[in-house]
Amino acid sequence: MFRFEVESKNDWWEVEALYDLCFAPGRTALSSYRLREDVAPVADLSIVARDDLGIVAGAIRYWPVSIGGDVALLLGPVAVHPTHQGEGLGGALIHDSMERAARLGWHRVMLVGDEPYYRRFGFQRLSGVVMPPPTNPDRVLGHGVSDGVWEGVAGDVTRFQQG
Ligand SMILES: CC(C)(COP(=O)(O)OP(=O)(O)OC[C@H]1O[C@@H](n2cnc3c(N)ncnc32)[C@H](O)[C@@H]1OP(=O)(O)O)[C@@H](O)C(=O)NCCC(=O)NCCS
């Protein structure tokens, strides 16, 4: 009942409108947005879900980030239109995009979010990985494609620099 497509250039403002609707005003003031400035989202992982009428029902984007000398994906923003929340769409977008990410060779995914929601996807609190302030460290979560990929990864999360 939902069609998943890789986000195209023409989808950008529709997705932005969904994010404006779903997040508190001033969302772009959040520190995670500083990590996205002048960095392109990972194209193949930005997914838009449309309903039967072609209306955007949910969307997810990812950005690359640097953590010391290591690289990870920053998941988000992810949002589902209020009329479709609780139908499993958010979970499906996260599962689908994380599977794509693993196939594309991304081993580490991190995000800033509610642990009670994200633990069902295998996210756990990351200790030693520091988001720009002000970020509650309890909301800094990570997922690894296999055990140990976060071992030794620590330091400030900064804008992605091609290594
Ligand atoms: C968070 C969000 C993407 C989830 O999408 P969704 O399609 O509603 O989620 P799903 O249907 O896959 O899952 C629903 C379940 O998640 C739970 N859930 C949703 N948000 C939660 C939260 N913040 N904390 C804990 N549980 C949460 C629901 O209670 C429900 O639980 P259940 O399965 O036990 O009934 C969506 O609610 C949303 O867009 N919220 C506003 C924007 C936002 O907060 N984005 C995430 C930024 S961290």
The ligand as an SDF file (V2000), in Angstrom:
LIG
                    3D

 48 50  0  0  0  0  0  0  0  0999 V2000
    8.9830    8.1850   14.9580 C   0  0  0  0  0  0  0  0  0  0  0  0
    8.2060    7.8670   13.6690 C   0  0  0  0  0  0  0  0  0  0  0  0
    9.1140    8.0180   12.4540 C   0  0  0  0  0  0  0  0  0  0  0  0
    7.7220    6.4070   13.7750 C   0  0  0  0  0  0  0  0  0  0  0  0
    7.0180    6.0810   12.5830 O   0  0  0  0  0  0  0  0  0  0  0  0
    5.7130    5.1520   12.6460 P   0  0  0  0  0  0  0  0  0  0  0  0
    5.3860    4.7400   11.2550 O   0  0  0  0  0  0  0  0  0  0  0  0
    4.6610    5.8480   13.4150 O   0  0  0  0  0  0  0  0  0  0  0  0
    6.2830    3.9260   13.5090 O   0  0  0  0  0  0  0  0  0  0  0  0
    5.8930    2.4110   13.4090 P   0  0  0  0  0  0  0  0  0  0  0  0
    4.4420    2.2710   12.9980 O   0  0  0  0  0  0  0  0  0  0  0  0
    6.8900    1.6730   12.6040 O   0  0  0  0  0  0  0  0  0  0  0  0
    6.0670    1.9740   14.9220 O   0  0  0  0  0  0  0  0  0  0  0  0
    5.1190    2.3600   15.8440 C   0  0  0  0  0  0  0  0  0  0  0  0
    5.6090    1.9820   17.2240 C   0  0  0  0  0  0  0  0  0  0  0  0
    6.6710    2.8620   17.5980 O   0  0  0  0  0  0  0  0  0  0  0  0
    6.3630    3.4690   18.8310 C   0  0  0  0  0  0  0  0  0  0  0  0
    6.9770    4.7750   18.8720 N   0  0  0  0  0  0  0  0  0  0  0  0
    6.8490    5.8010   17.9820 C   0  0  0  0  0  0  0  0  0  0  0  0
    7.5930    6.8600   18.3930 N   0  0  0  0  0  0  0  0  0  0  0  0
    8.1960    6.4800   19.5550 C   0  0  0  0  0  0  0  0  0  0  0  0
    9.0740    7.1360   20.4540 C   0  0  0  0  0  0  0  0  0  0  0  0
    9.4790    8.3800   20.2450 N   0  0  0  0  0  0  0  0  0  0  0  0
    9.5040    6.4330   21.5440 N   0  0  0  0  0  0  0  0  0  0  0  0
    9.0960    5.1610   21.7700 C   0  0  0  0  0  0  0  0  0  0  0  0
    8.2560    4.4980   20.9360 N   0  0  0  0  0  0  0  0  0  0  0  0
    7.8160    5.1610   19.8580 C   0  0  0  0  0  0  0  0  0  0  0  0
    4.8620    3.4950   18.8590 C   0  0  0  0  0  0  0  0  0  0  0  0
    4.3880    3.6010   20.1800 O   0  0  0  0  0  0  0  0  0  0  0  0
    4.5320    2.1220   18.2760 C   0  0  0  0  0  0  0  0  0  0  0  0
    4.7540    1.1280   19.2400 O   0  0  0  0  0  0  0  0  0  0  0  0
    4.1240   -0.3370   19.1330 P   0  0  0  0  0  0  0  0  0  0  0  0
    4.7250   -0.9920   17.9200 O   0  0  0  0  0  0  0  0  0  0  0  0
    4.5360   -1.0090   20.4060 O   0  0  0  0  0  0  0  0  0  0  0  0
    2.6560   -0.0980   19.0030 O   0  0  0  0  0  0  0  0  0  0  0  0
    6.9320    8.7600   13.5150 C   0  0  0  0  0  0  0  0  0  0  0  0
    6.1320    8.6050   14.6630 O   0  0  0  0  0  0  0  0  0  0  0  0
    7.2430   10.2410   13.3210 C   0  0  0  0  0  0  0  0  0  0  0  0
    7.3960   10.7040   12.1850 O   0  0  0  0  0  0  0  0  0  0  0  0
    7.3120   11.0110   14.4190 N   0  0  0  0  0  0  0  0  0  0  0  0
    7.5940   12.4400   14.3210 C   0  0  0  0  0  0  0  0  0  0  0  0
    9.0000   12.7040   13.8350 C   0  0  0  0  0  0  0  0  0  0  0  0
   10.0480   11.9970   14.6830 C   0  0  0  0  0  0  0  0  0  0  0  0
    9.9850   12.0210   15.9240 O   0  0  0  0  0  0  0  0  0  0  0  0
   11.0120   11.3390   14.0160 N   0  0  0  0  0  0  0  0  0  0  0  0
   12.0730   10.5880   14.6680 C   0  0  0  0  0  0  0  0  0  0  0  0
   13.1790   11.4780   15.1020 C   0  0  0  0  0  0  0  0  0  0  0  0
   14.1560   10.7690   16.3860 S   0  0  0  0  0  0  0  0  0  0  0  0
  1  2  1  0
  2  3  1  0
  2  4  1  0
  2 36  1  0
  4  5  1  0
  5  6  1  0
  6  7  2  0
  6  8  1  0
  6  9  1  0
  9 10  1  0
 10 11  2  0
 10 12  1  0
 10 13  1  0
 13 14  1  0
 14 15  1  0
 15 16  1  0
 15 30  1  0
 16 17  1  0
 17 18  1  0
 17 28  1  0
 18 19  1  0
 18 27  1  0
 19 20  2  0
 20 21  1  0
 21 22  1  0
 21 27  2  0
 22 23  1  0
 22 24  2  0
 24 25  1  0
 25 26  2  0
 26 27  1  0
 28 29  1  0
 28 30  1  0
 30 31  1  0
 31 32  1  0
 32 33  2  0
 32 34  1  0
 32 35  1  0
 36 37  1  0
 36 38  1  0
 38 39  2  0
 38 40  1  0
 40 41  1  0
 41 42  1  0
 42 43  1  0
 43 44  2  0
 43 45  1  0
 45 46  1  0
 46 47  1  0
 47 48  1  0
M  END
$$$$
